Amino acid sequence: MTIIKKKILPRYFELIKSGKKTFEIRLGDFEIKEGDILLLREWNPEKKEYTGRELKLEVTYVTNTKQQKHWSKEEIDKYGLWVIGFRSTEN
């Protein structure tokens, strides 16, 4: 298990804290795997400093768009990719 520290803007921090946002989109310039801990540190862009608030999250699933072989580069360039969060509607 690795602890990965990343900055996060206040509006996204609040969405994750509330439970509404259950995913994160990041540039794939670091290693991450299931079971790692993602430590999101709230960043104030106006003051250019951390606020002191943090969210400690267990990584349960990771994929990288380079792993997606379903669409051509041209299709992705034209349409982009959606990132879709969801929860079950069944009990």
PyMOL Python script that loads the backbone (N, CA, C, O; Angstrom):
from pymol import cmd

cmd.read_pdbstr("""\
ATOM      1  N   MET A   1       0.836  -1.181   0.000  1.00  0.00           N
ATOM      2  CA  MET A   1       0.000   0.000   0.000  1.00  0.00           C
ATOM      3  C   MET A   1       0.879   1.242   0.000  1.00  0.00           C
ATOM      4  O   MET A   1       1.814   1.362   0.792  1.00  0.00           O
ATOM      5  N   THR A   2       0.565   2.149  -0.891  1.00  0.00           N
ATOM      6  CA  THR A   2       1.275   3.415  -1.006  1.00  0.00           C
ATOM      7  C   THR A   2       0.315   4.546  -0.689  1.00  0.00           C
ATOM      8  O   THR A   2      -0.865   4.472  -1.032  1.00  0.00           O
ATOM      9  N   ILE A   3       0.805   5.592  -0.037  1.00  0.00           N
ATOM     10  CA  ILE A   3       0.011   6.799   0.187  1.00  0.00           C
ATOM     11  C   ILE A   3       0.399   7.808  -0.884  1.00  0.00           C
ATOM     12  O   ILE A   3       1.565   8.181  -1.012  1.00  0.00           O
ATOM     13  N   ILE A   4      -0.592   8.241  -1.646  1.00  0.00           N
ATOM     14  CA  ILE A   4      -0.368   9.175  -2.743  1.00  0.00           C
ATOM     15  C   ILE A   4      -1.026  10.494  -2.381  1.00  0.00           C
ATOM     16  O   ILE A   4      -2.241  10.551  -2.191  1.00  0.00           O
ATOM     17  N   LYS A   5      -0.235  11.558  -2.283  1.00  0.00           N
ATOM     18  CA  LYS A   5      -0.734  12.874  -1.896  1.00  0.00           C
ATOM     19  C   LYS A   5      -0.960  13.725  -3.141  1.00  0.00           C
ATOM     20  O   LYS A   5      -0.085  13.838  -4.000  1.00  0.00           O
ATOM     21  N   LYS A   6      -2.158  14.324  -3.225  1.00  0.00           N
ATOM     22  CA  LYS A   6      -2.498  15.184  -4.358  1.00  0.00           C
ATOM     23  C   LYS A   6      -3.262  16.405  -3.870  1.00  0.00           C
ATOM     24  O   LYS A   6      -4.010  16.336  -2.895  1.00  0.00           O
ATOM     25  N   LYS A   7      -3.067  17.521  -4.559  1.00  0.00           N
ATOM     26  CA  LYS A   7      -3.842  18.738  -4.311  1.00  0.00           C
ATOM     27  C   LYS A   7      -5.249  18.540  -4.861  1.00  0.00           C
ATOM     28  O   LYS A   7      -5.464  17.781  -5.806  1.00  0.00           O
ATOM     29  N   ILE A   8      -6.220  19.251  -4.239  1.00  0.00           N
ATOM     30  CA  ILE A   8      -7.577  19.259  -4.773  1.00  0.00           C
ATOM     31  C   ILE A   8      -8.205  20.620  -4.476  1.00  0.00           C
ATOM     32  O   ILE A   8      -8.034  21.164  -3.385  1.00  0.00           O
ATOM     33  N   LEU A   9      -8.923  21.160  -5.441  1.00  0.00           N
ATOM     34  CA  LEU A   9      -9.582  22.450  -5.273  1.00  0.00           C
ATOM     35  C   LEU A   9     -10.773  22.320  -4.323  1.00  0.00           C
ATOM     36  O   LEU A   9     -11.385  21.255  -4.240  1.00  0.00           O
ATOM     37  N   PRO A  10     -11.102  23.394  -3.609  1.00  0.00           N
ATOM     38  CA  PRO A  10     -12.169  23.346  -2.604  1.00  0.00           C
ATOM     39  C   PRO A  10     -13.510  22.812  -3.113  1.00  0.00           C
ATOM     40  O   PRO A  10     -14.163  22.044  -2.408  1.00  0.00           O
ATOM     41  N   ARG A  11     -13.934  23.198  -4.315  1.00  0.00           N
ATOM     42  CA  ARG A  11     -15.254  22.741  -4.789  1.00  0.00           C
ATOM     43  C   ARG A  11     -15.286  21.231  -4.972  1.00  0.00           C
ATOM     44  O   ARG A  11     -16.307  20.604  -4.691  1.00  0.00           O
ATOM     45  N   TYR A  12     -14.193  20.633  -5.438  1.00  0.00           N
ATOM     46  CA  TYR A  12     -14.144  19.179  -5.600  1.00  0.00           C
ATOM     47  C   TYR A  12     -13.968  18.480  -4.260  1.00  0.00           C
ATOM     48  O   TYR A  12     -14.512  17.398  -4.040  1.00  0.00           O
ATOM     49  N   PHE A  13     -13.199  19.107  -3.357  1.00  0.00           N
ATOM     50  CA  PHE A  13     -13.035  18.585  -2.004  1.00  0.00           C
ATOM     51  C   PHE A  13     -14.406  18.409  -1.360  1.00  0.00           C
ATOM     52  O   PHE A  13     -14.704  17.353  -0.800  1.00  0.00           O
ATOM     53  N   GLU A  14     -15.236  19.442  -1.440  1.00  0.00           N
ATOM     54  CA  GLU A  14     -16.566  19.409  -0.818  1.00  0.00           C
ATOM     55  C   GLU A  14     -17.457  18.338  -1.441  1.00  0.00           C
ATOM     56  O   GLU A  14     -18.194  17.656  -0.728  1.00  0.00           O
ATOM     57  N   LEU A  15     -17.398  18.182  -2.763  1.00  0.00           N
ATOM     58  CA  LEU A  15     -18.211  17.168  -3.435  1.00  0.00           C
ATOM     59  C   LEU A  15     -17.825  15.759  -3.002  1.00  0.00           C
ATOM     60  O   LEU A  15     -18.693  14.906  -2.817  1.00  0.00           O
ATOM     61  N   ILE A  16     -16.543  15.515  -2.842  1.00  0.00           N
ATOM     62  CA  ILE A  16     -16.084  14.196  -2.387  1.00  0.00           C
ATOM     63  C   ILE A  16     -16.445  14.005  -0.920  1.00  0.00           C
ATOM     64  O   ILE A  16     -16.922  12.940  -0.529  1.00  0.00           O
ATOM     65  N   LYS A  17     -16.221  15.028  -0.116  1.00  0.00           N
ATOM     66  CA  LYS A  17     -16.532  14.942   1.314  1.00  0.00           C
ATOM     67  C   LYS A  17     -18.009  14.633   1.536  1.00  0.00           C
ATOM     68  O   LYS A  17     -18.350  13.865   2.436  1.00  0.00           O
ATOM     69  N   SER A  18     -18.889  15.224   0.726  1.00  0.00           N
ATOM     70  CA  SER A  18     -20.334  15.019   0.871  1.00  0.00           C
ATOM     71  C   SER A  18     -20.781  13.643   0.379  1.00  0.00           C
ATOM     72  O   SER A  18     -21.882  13.197   0.700  1.00  0.00           O
ATOM     73  N   GLY A  19     -19.930  12.969  -0.401  1.00  0.00           N
ATOM     74  CA  GLY A  19     -20.279  11.659  -0.952  1.00  0.00           C
ATOM     75  C   GLY A  19     -20.891  11.731  -2.339  1.00  0.00           C
ATOM     76  O   GLY A  19     -21.156  10.694  -2.947  1.00  0.00           O
ATOM     77  N   LYS A  20     -21.122  12.928  -2.851  1.00  0.00           N
ATOM     78  CA  LYS A  20     -21.722  13.075  -4.181  1.00  0.00           C
ATOM     79  C   LYS A  20     -20.750  12.673  -5.288  1.00  0.00           C
ATOM     80  O   LYS A  20     -21.152  12.043  -6.266  1.00  0.00           O
ATOM     81  N   LYS A  21     -19.478  13.033  -5.143  1.00  0.00           N
ATOM     82  CA  LYS A  21     -18.452  12.712  -6.145  1.00  0.00           C
ATOM     83  C   LYS A  21     -17.682  11.499  -5.652  1.00  0.00           C
ATOM     84  O   LYS A  21     -17.028  11.548  -4.611  1.00  0.00           O
ATOM     85  N   THR A  22     -17.764  10.405  -6.408  1.00  0.00           N
ATOM     86  CA  THR A  22     -17.148   9.146  -5.982  1.00  0.00           C
ATOM     87  C   THR A  22     -16.091   8.664  -6.970  1.00  0.00           C
ATOM     88  O   THR A  22     -15.856   7.464  -7.111  1.00  0.00           O
ATOM     89  N   PHE A  23     -15.466   9.610  -7.643  1.00  0.00           N
ATOM     90  CA  PHE A  23     -14.413   9.285  -8.604  1.00  0.00           C
ATOM     91  C   PHE A  23     -13.454  10.463  -8.661  1.00  0.00           C
ATOM     92  O   PHE A  23     -13.757  11.546  -8.163  1.00  0.00           O
ATOM     93  N   GLU A  24     -12.319  10.248  -9.259  1.00  0.00           N
ATOM     94  CA  GLU A  24     -11.340  11.321  -9.450  1.00  0.00           C
ATOM     95  C   GLU A  24     -10.707  11.127 -10.818  1.00  0.00           C
ATOM     96  O   GLU A  24     -10.442   9.995 -11.221  1.00  0.00           O
ATOM     97  N   ILE A  25     -10.463  12.213 -11.534  1.00  0.00           N
ATOM     98  CA  ILE A  25      -9.801  12.168 -12.833  1.00  0.00           C
ATOM     99  C   ILE A  25      -8.455  12.859 -12.661  1.00  0.00           C
ATOM    100  O   ILE A  25      -8.399  14.016 -12.244  1.00  0.00           O
ATOM    101  N   ARG A  26      -7.390  12.170 -12.974  1.00  0.00           N
ATOM    102  CA  ARG A  26      -6.033  12.717 -12.828  1.00  0.00           C
ATOM    103  C   ARG A  26      -5.181  12.336 -14.025  1.00  0.00           C
ATOM    104  O   ARG A  26      -5.385  11.294 -14.648  1.00  0.00           O
ATOM    105  N   LEU A  27      -4.226  13.196 -14.333  1.00  0.00           N
ATOM    106  CA  LEU A  27      -3.219  12.860 -15.335  1.00  0.00           C
ATOM    107  C   LEU A  27      -2.467  11.627 -14.855  1.00  0.00           C
ATOM    108  O   LEU A  27      -2.096  11.542 -13.684  1.00  0.00           O
ATOM    109  N   GLY A  28      -2.244  10.682 -15.743  1.00  0.00           N
ATOM    110  CA  GLY A  28      -1.604   9.425 -15.364  1.00  0.00           C
ATOM    111  C   GLY A  28      -0.093   9.515 -15.280  1.00  0.00           C
ATOM    112  O   GLY A  28       0.607   8.662 -15.826  1.00  0.00           O
ATOM    113  N   ASP A  29       0.423  10.536 -14.605  1.00  0.00           N
ATOM    114  CA  ASP A  29       1.881  10.731 -14.513  1.00  0.00           C
ATOM    115  C   ASP A  29       2.465  10.181 -13.215  1.00  0.00           C
ATOM    116  O   ASP A  29       3.559  10.572 -12.808  1.00  0.00           O
ATOM    117  N   PHE A  30       1.729   9.265 -12.558  1.00  0.00           N
ATOM    118  CA  PHE A  30       2.211   8.638 -11.326  1.00  0.00           C
ATOM    119  C   PHE A  30       1.630   7.228 -11.256  1.00  0.00           C
ATOM    120  O   PHE A  30       0.666   6.906 -11.951  1.00  0.00           O
ATOM    121  N   GLU A  31       2.217   6.414 -10.425  1.00  0.00           N
ATOM    122  CA  GLU A  31       1.740   5.037 -10.254  1.00  0.00           C
ATOM    123  C   GLU A  31       0.681   5.004  -9.157  1.00  0.00           C
ATOM    124  O   GLU A  31       0.826   5.659  -8.126  1.00  0.00           O
ATOM    125  N   ILE A  32      -0.380   4.240  -9.384  1.00  0.00           N
ATOM    126  CA  ILE A  32      -1.450   4.049  -8.401  1.00  0.00           C
ATOM    127  C   ILE A  32      -2.101   2.704  -8.668  1.00  0.00           C
ATOM    128  O   ILE A  32      -2.211   2.277  -9.817  1.00  0.00           O
ATOM    129  N   LYS A  33      -2.532   2.036  -7.605  1.00  0.00           N
ATOM    130  CA  LYS A  33      -3.176   0.735  -7.769  1.00  0.00           C
ATOM    131  C   LYS A  33      -4.243   0.551  -6.694  1.00  0.00           C
ATOM    132  O   LYS A  33      -4.275   1.274  -5.699  1.00  0.00           O
ATOM    133  N   GLU A  34      -5.107  -0.422  -6.912  1.00  0.00           N
ATOM    134  CA  GLU A  34      -6.130  -0.743  -5.927  1.00  0.00           C
ATOM    135  C   GLU A  34      -5.464  -1.048  -4.588  1.00  0.00           C
ATOM    136  O   GLU A  34      -4.440  -1.730  -4.534  1.00  0.00           O
ATOM    137  N   GLY A  35      -6.057  -0.534  -3.504  1.00  0.00           N
ATOM    138  CA  GLY A  35      -5.511  -0.741  -2.176  1.00  0.00           C
ATOM    139  C   GLY A  35      -4.637   0.411  -1.697  1.00  0.00           C
ATOM    140  O   GLY A  35      -4.393   0.540  -0.497  1.00  0.00           O
ATOM    141  N   ASP A  36      -4.162   1.252  -2.620  1.00  0.00           N
ATOM    142  CA  ASP A  36      -3.392   2.433  -2.220  1.00  0.00           C
ATOM    143  C   ASP A  36      -4.313   3.419  -1.505  1.00  0.00           C
ATOM    144  O   ASP A  36      -5.536   3.304  -1.579  1.00  0.00           O
ATOM    145  N   ILE A  37      -3.719   4.381  -0.820  1.00  0.00           N
ATOM    146  CA  ILE A  37      -4.458   5.447  -0.155  1.00  0.00           C
ATOM    147  C   ILE A  37      -4.222   6.737  -0.932  1.00  0.00           C
ATOM    148  O   ILE A  37      -3.081   7.135  -1.168  1.00  0.00           O
ATOM    149  N   LEU A  38      -5.318   7.385  -1.326  1.00  0.00           N
ATOM    150  CA  LEU A  38      -5.257   8.677  -1.998  1.00  0.00           C
ATOM    151  C   LEU A  38      -5.548   9.737  -0.949  1.00  0.00           C
ATOM    152  O   LEU A  38      -6.662   9.827  -0.434  1.00  0.00           O
ATOM    153  N   LEU A  39      -4.542  10.536  -0.641  1.00  0.00           N
ATOM    154  CA  LEU A  39      -4.675  11.606   0.340  1.00  0.00           C
ATOM    155  C   LEU A  39      -4.869  12.906  -0.421  1.00  0.00           C
ATOM    156  O   LEU A  39      -3.919  13.457  -0.977  1.00  0.00           O
ATOM    157  N   LEU A  40      -6.108  13.397  -0.443  1.00  0.00           N
ATOM    158  CA  LEU A  40      -6.427  14.625  -1.157  1.00  0.00           C
ATOM    159  C   LEU A  40      -6.335  15.794  -0.191  1.00  0.00           C
ATOM    160  O   LEU A  40      -7.057  15.855   0.804  1.00  0.00           O
ATOM    161  N   ARG A  41      -5.437  16.722  -0.500  1.00  0.00           N
ATOM    162  CA  ARG A  41      -5.172  17.877   0.357  1.00  0.00           C
ATOM    163  C   ARG A  41      -5.765  19.118  -0.297  1.00  0.00           C
ATOM    164  O   ARG A  41      -5.373  19.507  -1.397  1.00  0.00           O
ATOM    165  N   GLU A  42      -6.722  19.734   0.405  1.00  0.00           N
ATOM    166  CA  GLU A  42      -7.412  20.905  -0.155  1.00  0.00           C
ATOM    167  C   GLU A  42      -6.427  22.050  -0.374  1.00  0.00           C
ATOM    168  O   GLU A  42      -5.637  22.390   0.507  1.00  0.00           O
ATOM    169  N   TRP A  43      -6.494  22.634  -1.568  1.00  0.00           N
ATOM    170  CA  TRP A  43      -5.574  23.679  -2.000  1.00  0.00           C
ATOM    171  C   TRP A  43      -6.352  24.952  -2.308  1.00  0.00           C
ATOM    172  O   TRP A  43      -7.310  24.928  -3.080  1.00  0.00           O
ATOM    173  N   ASN A  44      -5.943  26.051  -1.712  1.00  0.00           N
ATOM    174  CA  ASN A  44      -6.554  27.344  -1.984  1.00  0.00           C
ATOM    175  C   ASN A  44      -5.753  28.010  -3.103  1.00  0.00           C
ATOM    176  O   ASN A  44      -4.623  28.442  -2.873  1.00  0.00           O
ATOM    177  N   PRO A  45      -6.319  28.101  -4.318  1.00  0.00           N
ATOM    178  CA  PRO A  45      -5.549  28.635  -5.449  1.00  0.00           C
ATOM    179  C   PRO A  45      -5.285  30.139  -5.348  1.00  0.00           C
ATOM    180  O   PRO A  45      -4.307  30.631  -5.910  1.00  0.00           O
ATOM    181  N   GLU A  46      -6.146  30.875  -4.638  1.00  0.00           N
ATOM    182  CA  GLU A  46      -5.918  32.319  -4.510  1.00  0.00           C
ATOM    183  C   GLU A  46      -4.746  32.619  -3.571  1.00  0.00           C
ATOM    184  O   GLU A  46      -3.910  33.477  -3.850  1.00  0.00           O
ATOM    185  N   LYS A  47      -4.708  31.893  -2.456  1.00  0.00           N
ATOM    186  CA  LYS A  47      -3.620  32.092  -1.486  1.00  0.00           C
ATOM    187  C   LYS A  47      -2.389  31.256  -1.829  1.00  0.00           C
ATOM    188  O   LYS A  47      -1.307  31.461  -1.280  1.00  0.00           O
ATOM    189  N   LYS A  48      -2.581  30.305  -2.751  1.00  0.00           N
ATOM    190  CA  LYS A  48      -1.502  29.381  -3.148  1.00  0.00           C
ATOM    191  C   LYS A  48      -0.923  28.646  -1.938  1.00  0.00           C
ATOM    192  O   LYS A  48       0.288  28.607  -1.716  1.00  0.00           O
ATOM    193  N   GLU A  49      -1.860  28.057  -1.157  1.00  0.00           N
ATOM    194  CA  GLU A  49      -1.451  27.289   0.018  1.00  0.00           C
ATOM    195  C   GLU A  49      -2.518  26.253   0.367  1.00  0.00           C
ATOM    196  O   GLU A  49      -3.675  26.362  -0.039  1.00  0.00           O
ATOM    197  N   TYR A  50      -2.097  25.254   1.125  1.00  0.00           N
ATOM    198  CA  TYR A  50      -3.030  24.239   1.600  1.00  0.00           C
ATOM    199  C   TYR A  50      -3.888  24.816   2.718  1.00  0.00           C
ATOM    200  O   TYR A  50      -3.434  25.656   3.496  1.00  0.00           O
ATOM    201  N   THR A  51      -5.145  24.350   2.787  1.00  0.00           N
ATOM    202  CA  THR A  51      -6.061  24.836   3.826  1.00  0.00           C
ATOM    203  C   THR A  51      -5.901  24.073   5.131  1.00  0.00           C
ATOM    204  O   THR A  51      -6.324  24.550   6.184  1.00  0.00           O
ATOM    205  N   GLY A  52      -5.295  22.894   5.073  1.00  0.00           N
ATOM    206  CA  GLY A  52      -5.158  22.039   6.251  1.00  0.00           C
ATOM    207  C   GLY A  52      -6.174  20.911   6.265  1.00  0.00           C
ATOM    208  O   GLY A  52      -6.060  19.987   7.070  1.00  0.00           O
ATOM    209  N   ARG A  53      -7.171  20.974   5.380  1.00  0.00           N
ATOM    210  CA  ARG A  53      -8.161  19.898   5.327  1.00  0.00           C
ATOM    211  C   ARG A  53      -7.684  18.806   4.365  1.00  0.00           C
ATOM    212  O   ARG A  53      -7.094  19.091   3.323  1.00  0.00           O
ATOM    213  N   GLU A  54      -7.950  17.559   4.736  1.00  0.00           N
ATOM    214  CA  GLU A  54      -7.528  16.413   3.938  1.00  0.00           C
ATOM    215  C   GLU A  54      -8.621  15.358   3.904  1.00  0.00           C
ATOM    216  O   GLU A  54      -9.429  15.252   4.827  1.00  0.00           O
ATOM    217  N   LEU A  55      -8.636  14.592   2.846  1.00  0.00           N
ATOM    218  CA  LEU A  55      -9.497  13.420   2.726  1.00  0.00           C
ATOM    219  C   LEU A  55      -8.606  12.215   2.463  1.00  0.00           C
ATOM    220  O   LEU A  55      -7.795  12.223   1.536  1.00  0.00           O
ATOM    221  N   LYS A  56      -8.757  11.189   3.274  1.00  0.00           N
ATOM    222  CA  LYS A  56      -7.984   9.962   3.113  1.00  0.00           C
ATOM    223  C   LYS A  56      -8.916   8.909   2.512  1.00  0.00           C
ATOM    224  O   LYS A  56      -9.885   8.497   3.149  1.00  0.00           O
ATOM    225  N   LEU A  57      -8.619   8.475   1.279  1.00  0.00           N
ATOM    226  CA  LEU A  57      -9.508   7.604   0.516  1.00  0.00           C
ATOM    227  C   LEU A  57      -8.793   6.333   0.087  1.00  0.00           C
ATOM    228  O   LEU A  57      -7.658   6.381  -0.388  1.00  0.00           O
ATOM    229  N   GLU A  58      -9.455   5.204   0.255  1.00  0.00           N
ATOM    230  CA  GLU A  58      -8.900   3.946  -0.239  1.00  0.00           C
ATOM    231  C   GLU A  58      -9.242   3.806  -1.717  1.00  0.00           C
ATOM    232  O   GLU A  58     -10.394   3.987  -2.113  1.00  0.00           O
ATOM    233  N   VAL A  59      -8.251   3.487  -2.522  1.00  0.00           N
ATOM    234  CA  VAL A  59      -8.446   3.301  -3.963  1.00  0.00           C
ATOM    235  C   VAL A  59      -9.052   1.912  -4.180  1.00  0.00           C
ATOM    236  O   VAL A  59      -8.456   0.897  -3.819  1.00  0.00           O
ATOM    237  N   THR A  60     -10.258   1.885  -4.782  1.00  0.00           N
ATOM    238  CA  THR A  60     -10.945   0.616  -5.003  1.00  0.00           C
ATOM    239  C   THR A  60     -10.919   0.169  -6.462  1.00  0.00           C
ATOM    240  O   THR A  60     -11.128  -1.009  -6.749  1.00  0.00           O
ATOM    241  N   TYR A  61     -10.663   1.098  -7.390  1.00  0.00           N
ATOM    242  CA  TYR A  61     -10.618   0.746  -8.811  1.00  0.00           C
ATOM    243  C   TYR A  61      -9.794   1.787  -9.548  1.00  0.00           C
ATOM    244  O   TYR A  61      -9.895   2.981  -9.266  1.00  0.00           O
ATOM    245  N   VAL A  62      -8.981   1.336 -10.489  1.00  0.00           N
ATOM    246  CA  VAL A  62      -8.157   2.229 -11.304  1.00  0.00           C
ATOM    247  C   VAL A  62      -8.183   1.737 -12.743  1.00  0.00           C
ATOM    248  O   VAL A  62      -8.069   0.538 -12.998  1.00  0.00           O
ATOM    249  N   THR A  63      -8.331   2.653 -13.672  1.00  0.00           N
ATOM    250  CA  THR A  63      -8.144   2.335 -15.085  1.00  0.00           C
ATOM    251  C   THR A  63      -7.490   3.548 -15.741  1.00  0.00           C
ATOM    252  O   THR A  63      -7.576   4.662 -15.225  1.00  0.00           O
ATOM    253  N   ASN A  64      -6.858   3.332 -16.840  1.00  0.00           N
ATOM    254  CA  ASN A  64      -6.187   4.396 -17.572  1.00  0.00           C
ATOM    255  C   ASN A  64      -6.729   4.374 -18.998  1.00  0.00           C
ATOM    256  O   ASN A  64      -6.933   3.300 -19.565  1.00  0.00           O
ATOM    257  N   THR A  65      -6.961   5.536 -19.577  1.00  0.00           N
ATOM    258  CA  THR A  65      -7.535   5.563 -20.923  1.00  0.00           C
ATOM    259  C   THR A  65      -6.651   4.868 -21.954  1.00  0.00           C
ATOM    260  O   THR A  65      -7.144   4.421 -22.990  1.00  0.00           O
ATOM    261  N   LYS A  66      -5.366   4.775 -21.683  1.00  0.00           N
ATOM    262  CA  LYS A  66      -4.496   4.052 -22.619  1.00  0.00           C
ATOM    263  C   LYS A  66      -4.813   2.560 -22.620  1.00  0.00           C
ATOM    264  O   LYS A  66      -4.464   1.847 -23.560  1.00  0.00           O
ATOM    265  N   GLN A  67      -5.482   2.086 -21.552  1.00  0.00           N
ATOM    266  CA  GLN A  67      -5.865   0.676 -21.473  1.00  0.00           C
ATOM    267  C   GLN A  67      -7.146   0.392 -22.249  1.00  0.00           C
ATOM    268  O   GLN A  67      -7.477  -0.769 -22.490  1.00  0.00           O
ATOM    269  N   GLN A  68      -7.868   1.432 -22.641  1.00  0.00           N
ATOM    270  CA  GLN A  68      -9.146   1.278 -23.339  1.00  0.00           C
ATOM    271  C   GLN A  68      -8.889   1.011 -24.818  1.00  0.00           C
ATOM    272  O   GLN A  68      -8.336   1.860 -25.518  1.00  0.00           O
ATOM    273  N   LYS A  69      -9.280  -0.136 -25.283  1.00  0.00           N
ATOM    274  CA  LYS A  69      -9.042  -0.526 -26.681  1.00  0.00           C
ATOM    275  C   LYS A  69     -10.342  -0.573 -27.487  1.00  0.00           C
ATOM    276  O   LYS A  69     -10.358  -1.074 -28.612  1.00  0.00           O
ATOM    277  N   HIS A  70     -11.430  -0.051 -26.914  1.00  0.00           N
ATOM    278  CA  HIS A  70     -12.735  -0.160 -27.558  1.00  0.00           C
ATOM    279  C   HIS A  70     -12.945   0.858 -28.675  1.00  0.00           C
ATOM    280  O   HIS A  70     -13.759   0.640 -29.573  1.00  0.00           O
ATOM    281  N   TRP A  71     -12.210   1.971 -28.620  1.00  0.00           N
ATOM    282  CA  TRP A  71     -12.441   3.047 -29.578  1.00  0.00           C
ATOM    283  C   TRP A  71     -11.119   3.447 -30.228  1.00  0.00           C
ATOM    284  O   TRP A  71     -10.047   3.272 -29.649  1.00  0.00           O
ATOM    285  N   SER A  72     -11.214   3.977 -31.420  1.00  0.00           N
ATOM    286  CA  SER A  72     -10.014   4.445 -32.115  1.00  0.00           C
ATOM    287  C   SER A  72      -9.582   5.792 -31.541  1.00  0.00           C
ATOM    288  O   SER A  72     -10.366   6.481 -30.888  1.00  0.00           O
ATOM    289  N   LYS A  73      -8.331   6.155 -31.793  1.00  0.00           N
ATOM    290  CA  LYS A  73      -7.813   7.454 -31.367  1.00  0.00           C
ATOM    291  C   LYS A  73      -8.643   8.576 -31.987  1.00  0.00           C
ATOM    292  O   LYS A  73      -8.906   9.591 -31.342  1.00  0.00           O
ATOM    293  N   GLU A  74      -9.045   8.392 -33.220  1.00  0.00           N
ATOM    294  CA  GLU A  74      -9.842   9.406 -33.904  1.00  0.00           C
ATOM    295  C   GLU A  74     -11.190   9.619 -33.205  1.00  0.00           C
ATOM    296  O   GLU A  74     -11.636  10.754 -33.039  1.00  0.00           O
ATOM    297  N   GLU A  75     -11.834   8.521 -32.799  1.00  0.00           N
ATOM    298  CA  GLU A  75     -13.114   8.642 -32.086  1.00  0.00           C
ATOM    299  C   GLU A  75     -12.938   9.357 -30.750  1.00  0.00           C
ATOM    300  O   GLU A  75     -13.747  10.209 -30.382  1.00  0.00           O
ATOM    301  N   ILE A  76     -11.886   9.007 -30.033  1.00  0.00           N
ATOM    302  CA  ILE A  76     -11.627   9.645 -28.738  1.00  0.00           C
ATOM    303  C   ILE A  76     -11.308  11.120 -28.934  1.00  0.00           C
ATOM    304  O   ILE A  76     -11.803  11.962 -28.185  1.00  0.00           O
ATOM    305  N   ASP A  77     -10.483  11.445 -29.937  1.00  0.00           N
ATOM    306  CA  ASP A  77     -10.170  12.857 -30.216  1.00  0.00           C
ATOM    307  C   ASP A  77     -11.432  13.644 -30.570  1.00  0.00           C
ATOM    308  O   ASP A  77     -11.575  14.803 -30.181  1.00  0.00           O
ATOM    309  N   LYS A  78     -12.347  13.009 -31.308  1.00  0.00           N
ATOM    310  CA  LYS A  78     -13.565  13.691 -31.744  1.00  0.00           C
ATOM    311  C   LYS A  78     -14.573  13.861 -30.608  1.00  0.00           C
ATOM    312  O   LYS A  78     -15.139  14.943 -30.446  1.00  0.00           O
ATOM    313  N   TYR A  79     -14.806  12.807 -29.816  1.00  0.00           N
ATOM    314  CA  TYR A  79     -15.878  12.820 -28.823  1.00  0.00           C
ATOM    315  C   TYR A  79     -15.402  12.943 -27.378  1.00  0.00           C
ATOM    316  O   TYR A  79     -16.179  13.337 -26.507  1.00  0.00           O
ATOM    317  N   GLY A  80     -14.137  12.613 -27.109  1.00  0.00           N
ATOM    318  CA  GLY A  80     -13.681  12.551 -25.724  1.00  0.00           C
ATOM    319  C   GLY A  80     -14.236  11.314 -25.037  1.00  0.00           C
ATOM    320  O   GLY A  80     -14.872  10.475 -25.676  1.00  0.00           O
ATOM    321  N   LEU A  81     -13.997  11.203 -23.744  1.00  0.00           N
ATOM    322  CA  LEU A  81     -14.497  10.081 -22.959  1.00  0.00           C
ATOM    323  C   LEU A  81     -15.287  10.626 -21.781  1.00  0.00           C
ATOM    324  O   LEU A  81     -14.887  11.619 -21.174  1.00  0.00           O
ATOM    325  N   TRP A  82     -16.386   9.999 -21.456  1.00  0.00           N
ATOM    326  CA  TRP A  82     -17.120  10.322 -20.243  1.00  0.00           C
ATOM    327  C   TRP A  82     -16.501   9.559 -19.082  1.00  0.00           C
ATOM    328  O   TRP A  82     -16.029   8.436 -19.260  1.00  0.00           O
ATOM    329  N   VAL A  83     -16.498  10.141 -17.929  1.00  0.00           N
ATOM    330  CA  VAL A  83     -16.235   9.429 -16.689  1.00  0.00           C
ATOM    331  C   VAL A  83     -17.567   9.415 -15.963  1.00  0.00           C
ATOM    332  O   VAL A  83     -18.120  10.475 -15.670  1.00  0.00           O
ATOM    333  N   ILE A  84     -18.090   8.238 -15.667  1.00  0.00           N
ATOM    334  CA  ILE A  84     -19.440   8.127 -15.133  1.00  0.00           C
ATOM    335  C   ILE A  84     -19.386   7.513 -13.741  1.00  0.00           C
ATOM    336  O   ILE A  84     -18.891   6.400 -13.559  1.00  0.00           O
ATOM    337  N   GLY A  85     -19.892   8.240 -12.775  1.00  0.00           N
ATOM    338  CA  GLY A  85     -20.039   7.700 -11.434  1.00  0.00           C
ATOM    339  C   GLY A  85     -21.445   7.144 -11.300  1.00  0.00           C
ATOM    340  O   GLY A  85     -22.373   7.657 -11.926  1.00  0.00           O
ATOM    341  N   PHE A  86     -21.617   6.113 -10.500  1.00  0.00           N
ATOM    342  CA  PHE A  86     -22.949   5.534 -10.340  1.00  0.00           C
ATOM    343  C   PHE A  86     -23.075   4.814  -9.021  1.00  0.00           C
ATOM    344  O   PHE A  86     -22.086   4.528  -8.346  1.00  0.00           O
ATOM    345  N   ARG A  87     -24.344   4.519  -8.661  1.00  0.00           N
ATOM    346  CA  ARG A  87     -24.642   3.687  -7.508  1.00  0.00           C
ATOM    347  C   ARG A  87     -25.850   2.837  -7.877  1.00  0.00           C
ATOM    348  O   ARG A  87     -26.622   3.209  -8.761  1.00  0.00           O
ATOM    349  N   SER A  88     -26.016   1.733  -7.230  1.00  0.00           N
ATOM    350  CA  SER A  88     -27.118   0.821  -7.508  1.00  0.00           C
ATOM    351  C   SER A  88     -28.435   1.430  -7.052  1.00  0.00           C
ATOM    352  O   SER A  88     -28.493   2.106  -6.025  1.00  0.00           O
ATOM    353  N   THR A  89     -29.490   1.186  -7.821  1.00  0.00           N
ATOM    354  CA  THR A  89     -30.824   1.614  -7.424  1.00  0.00           C
ATOM    355  C   THR A  89     -31.582   0.460  -6.763  1.00  0.00           C
ATOM    356  O   THR A  89     -32.720   0.627  -6.324  1.00  0.00           O
ATOM    357  N   GLU A  90     -30.945  -0.706  -6.697  1.00  0.00           N
ATOM    358  CA  GLU A  90     -31.555  -1.887  -6.075  1.00  0.00           C
ATOM    359  C   GLU A  90     -31.055  -2.014  -4.644  1.00  0.00           C
ATOM    360  O   GLU A  90     -29.929  -1.632  -4.325  1.00  0.00           O
ATOM    361  N   ASN A  91     -31.909  -2.554  -3.797  1.00  0.00           N
ATOM    362  CA  ASN A  91     -31.514  -2.752  -2.381  1.00  0.00           C
ATOM    363  C   ASN A  91     -30.831  -4.060  -2.178  1.00  0.00           C
ATOM    364  O   ASN A  91     -30.437  -4.383  -1.057  1.00  0.00           O
TER     365      ASN A  91
END
""", "prot")
cmd.dss("prot")
cmd.show_as("cartoon", "prot")
cmd.util.cbc("prot")
cmd.orient("prot")
